[in-house]
Amino acid sequence: MEKIKTFIEYIKEAKDELDKVIFPTKMEIKQSLISVTIMVTVVALFLGLVDLIMSGILKVVL
């Protein structure tokens, strides 16, 4: 019986904590998605450029 009481108390506390969570709005999610997409693209282009330059250097040296 004690385990059931403890479990019910845990569920109530979890619900109380979930009520405190502030979920992002659709606009915030959209802005975050755009920001992440732009940053990933910039980093991928930068790393691709570095790889291209390093490959070119190795071809000349070797």
CORFEN-V517273 format. One record per run of one state. SS is the DSSP state (2 for helix, 1 for strand, 0 for the rest). FROM is the first residue (numbers start at 1). LEN is the number of residues. Records with the same first field share a line. If there is no record, write none. Layout:
# CORFEN-V517273
SS->FROM-LEN / FROM-LEN
This chain:
# CORFEN-V517273
0->1-1 / 21-5 / 62-1
2->2-19 / 26-36
